[in-house]
Every structure is written in C-alpha cells, then in structure tokens.
Amino acid sequence: MSFSHPLLTLSVAGLLWIAGDQLAARRDAGSCGLLGFPGSPYGSLAARLVRDSLHSYWHGGESAAQAQHPAATAATPPTPPAVGVFARRAAATTAAAAPVPEVTWLEARVHALARLEKERTRRNSPFPMTAAHQRYLDSSAFWRLRSAYALDRSDTSLYEILHFQLAARALQRPELKPEVVRLAEQAIAMADMPMAGFAAPLTGAGAAINLLNDLLDPKQVRRDDAAILKRWAQLGSCLRRYEEILGQAQAEDWWQGIPEVRREEVESHAAFLGRIAAIIRQQLVVLQLLPASEAP
C-alpha cells in the first residue's frame, strides 16, 4: 500500500507519532511524552471528551447529553394544548409553572446538538444485549478509560472511575490488587509536582482516602497501623497542597479569572474531601492512632 498524496502521508505519519507518544507516556507515569500532549491542557480537553463518551458504553448506548435545562426546554416544541375535560386542569398547571427564561441563539443550538447526540447513540434494537456484546462494550469502555486517564492523570473523575473498575476486577482477580495501589500512589505523587493545578492534589486526596478505606476495612485480618498513618499523612499533605495552590491563586489574583462553574466545582469537591478526612480522623482517634487534637 502506498500513499501518493504528500498531505495524506504527513497526516498518517502525524497520527502514528501521536499514538506512539501516548503509548510511551502510558508506560511511564512521570513522562509527558515527546509532544507533551499527555498532561497538557490539550490532553486534559481530550481526556474530558473521551470521559463523556464513556457514558454510552455503560448505559446501553445512551449518551452523556447535557442535563435538561430550562434553555433546552425552551428550545423544544411546545406540547399541544389539552382538550375537553382536561383543558381546565392543564390551564391551571400551566399557570402555576415557573416562567421559562429566555435563551440566546447559541444556547439553543448547544442544547439542540446535545439532543441530536443523545438520539445518535440511543440503542434502537428490540433484542436484549447478548453477553458477548456486553463483554465487548465493557472491554472497549475500559480501554478508553485507561487511554483518557493517560492523557490527564490529574482528572478526579477519571481516577475515581478507573479505581472503581480496577477494584471491582481485583475482587475476581486478586493479582490486580497491586495495580489498584499503584494507581493511587501515582495520583498522590501528582500532587507534589511543581506544575500541579487544583485537580492534582484533590485527586491525590481522593486516592489516599481510597487506600485508607481499604486499610480501615473491618474485614482486614490484621490492622497495619504504620500503613494507616502513612496514608493519613499523605491525605493531609494533599489537602495542604490544595490550600497552598488556592492561596497562591487568590494572592496573584487569577482565581477570579477561572469560570465560576469551575470554581464552585473545585470548592465543593474540596469541602467534600475535607468532611471525609474529618470522619477518618475521628475514627483514627477512636482507634488511638491519633491524639484528639490532630488535624489532617
């Protein structure tokens, strides 16, 4: 097979280069690859796009379309009015309904595209899914999940999903348990990297919590106090690293430049992790592993 068109040849070569770069980065957790694509803002964007597509694999073809929003409701055609004896009830319901806010042309187009994407991936077969097809979908989703996480190892959602998938597989295959621990340790190490953003220490804190949950499981035959205190220290380090980055962002006045939705998402997740850390601390106090005054 030969490529006669120079542009086509260059395109194929470029795709192969990027694929090899991603594979190299996947082998080495600390590597950014030849092109610096994994771990870059572009890699993060690509990871989020792959993450959204995973929804359809685990939900029978249903896409992760945007949640129904007043703007989307306004963009849909209104339902025909009720007739006969139902007209009065429908009129009362309509009057009590909240007014639909006006939407811009761009918002309407975004929600229209979301509806089209949902319809595009909707499963339309009348037959139940076979076991072989389900195994294929699970394998495809798992491969895409690992690929997306290789592009952005600081993505909290991708880490938590991958951790859950690996932990579930480890229940059937105990030899995978070290991989679950290694994944968490890599996430914790990301928090200490010089260029780490808000997501990295929060992802690391979640990883430390996952390890602590396993160590504090009442089903454990023998409690490893040294390992528990090590993971507790890592949890505290990740939370302090987040506070450090947040303080720097506020001092340098670029925190307000982040979109409000993203700021609320980060602050809400950080508060959630803080509440879990407080619960774990109380448990460690009860187990007499920590003094009552120590905080993470």
N, C-alpha and C positions, 0 to 999 in steps of 0.2 A: 504494500500500500504506500502510495506517495502523495505528497501534498504539493500541488503545483502553484497554489496561490501563496505568496510570501506572508500576507497578513494572517491567513489561516494557520500557517506553520508557526508564526510567532505566538498566536493565541494559544495553540495547543501546548507549545513549549512553556508559556507562562503558567497555564493551568497545572501542568506537571510540576513546575518549580514550586508553586504554592502548595500543592498536595504534598510534595516531599518535605517542604518546610514545616508543615503542620505535623507530619509524622515524626520528624526529628524533634519538634517541641514536645510532642506527646511522650517520647521516650525519656526526655529529660525535664523534670518538673521545673527546674530553675532556668531553663533555656527560653529565650524569646524567639528563636528561630532565625533563619537567615534574613528574612524580610522584616522581622519584628512584628509580624501580624498578630500571632497569639499574644494576648496581654495588652495589646494596643487598643485605643478607642475604636478602631475599625473592627478588631477582633471581638471586642465587647458587643458592638452592634450586631455583628454576625451571630454571636452566641445567643443574643436575645431573640433574633429572628428564628433560629433553629429551636430555641426553647418554646416559642409559641406554637411551632408546628408539631411538637411532641404531643400536644393535647389530642389531636385527631387519632393518633395511634392507640392511645389508652381509652378513648371514648367512642369507639365504633365508628370512626370517620368524622365525628363532629369536630369542627374547627374551634380554636380558641378565639372566637369572634368577640368583639367588644361587648361588654355587658349592656343590656338595654338601658338606654339613656333617654331623657326627655327629648333630646335632639333627634335621636333615632325614631322615637315615636312620632315626632312631628313630621319626619320625612316620609313615613309610611302613609298610604292612602287611608282616609277615614273609613270606618265601618258604616255600612248603610244604616239609616235610621230604623228603629223598631216600628212595627205597625200594630194596629189592633189594640188589644187589651194590654200589651206590653209597652205601648208608647209612653204612658204616663210614668211608669217606673223607670224607663230609660231616660226620660227627660229629667227626673229627679236625680238620678245617678250622675248624669252629665253636668247638672248644675252644681252638684257637690264636689265634683272632681276639681283638682287643682289646675290652674291655668298652665298651659304648655308654654314654656319660654320660647322666644324667637331664636332661630338658629341662623347662622351665616351660611352662605352658599358652600363654603369649604367644609364646614361641619357636616352638612347634609351629604356631601359627596363622600366624606370619610365613612359615615355610617352606611351609606349605600354600598360602598365597596366591602365593608365588613359583612353585610348581609349576603352579598354575592359570594364571598369567600366561604361563608358558612354553608350556603347552598351547594357550592362546588364540591365540598368534602363530605356532604351528607351521604350516608350509606343508603342505597336505594334497592338493595337486594331483598327479596321476600324470604330468602332462605337463611337459616341460622348460620352463624360463623362456625366453620369447622375447627377442630383442634389444631390441625396443621396450619391453617391460616392464622389462627391466634398466635401460635408459636412464631410464625414469620413476622407478624406485627410486633410482638414483644422483642424479638431479636433486632428488628430494624430500629425500633424506638431506643433500645439500649445502645446500639451503635451510634445513633445520632446524639444521644445524651452524652456519651463519652467524648464525642467529637466536639460538641458545643462547650463542654467543660474544659477541654484542652485549649479552646480559644480564649476563655476567660475564667481562670481559676479562682477569681475573687467573687464570682456571681453567687450570691447567697442561695437563691432558689435552685440553681443548677447543682450546687454542692449538696443541698438537703435532699433533692430528688435522687441524685446518684448514691448518696449514703444510704437512703432507704432501699433502693434497688439492690445494692450490694449486700446490705444487712439481711434482706429477705432471701437472697440467694445463698448467703452463708448459713442460713438455718438448714438448708438442704445439703449444702456442700461446705463443711467446716473448714476446708483448706482455704476458703476465701476470706476467713476472718482476718488474717494479717493484712489483706488488701484494704479492708474497711478501716483498720487502724492507720495504715499508711496514708490513705486518702485524708483522714482527719489531721494527721501530723503535717501533711503538706499544706493544708488550709491554715493551720495555726502558724506555720513558718511564713506564709504570705503576709501576715500582719506586720512582721518586723522588717519587711523590705522597704528601702528608702523611699520609693515612689508609690507606696501603698496609698490608696484612697480610702474613702469611708467604708466601702463594701468589704475590703480585705479584713480588717480587724473584727468586723461584725460576723463575717463568715468564719473566721478563726474562733471567735467566742462560741458560735453555734457548734463547731466541731469539738471544742473542749467540753461543752455540755453533753454532747452525744457520748463522748468517751466516759464522762463521769456517770452518766445514766447506766452504762454497761457495768462500770466498776461498783456502783452502789445497788445493783440489782440484788434483791433479797435471795434470788436463786443461786447466787455465787457461792461455790463450796467454801472458798477461802477468801477473806477480805484482804486486799492488798493496800495497806494504809499508805505506803510510800508512793504507789502509783496514783492513788486518790489525791494526795497532797500535791503531786507534780501537776496533774491536770487542773487542779484548783488554782495553782499559781499561774498556769497558762491562761486560764479563763480571766483571771484578774489582769494579767498583762495585756490581753487583747482589749478588754474594756477600757483600760487606761490609755492604750494606744488610740482608741477611737476618740476619747475625750481630748487627747493631745491634738489630733488632727482637726477636731471640731473647734478647739480653741484657736488654733492657728488660722483656720478659715475665717473665723469671726474677727480675729485681730487684723488680718490682712484684707478684710472687707470683700472677700469673694464668696462668702457663704450666701449672701443675698442674691448673688448672680445665678445661683442654682435654681432651676424651676421649683415653684412652691410645692408641686405634687411630689417631686423627688425628695425635697427636704422633709416633708411630712412622712414620707415612706421611711426614710432613714431614721428619723427621730422616733417614730412609732416602733420600728424593729429594735432599736437600741433600748428603748424603755422596756420592751417585752423581754429582751435578754437580761436586762437588769433585774426584773422581777423573778425570773427563773434563777438567777445567781443568788438572790436573797433567799429563795426557798432552799437551794442546795446548801447555802451557808448554815441555815438553821438545822438542816439535817446533819451536817458535819459537827455542829456544836453538840447536838444530842449524842452523836457517836463519840464525843470527847476527842475529836481530831483537831478542833479549833477552839480557841477561847471565845467567850461570848461577845467580846468587843471587836473581833477581827472582821474586816470587810474585804470584799474582793478587790 
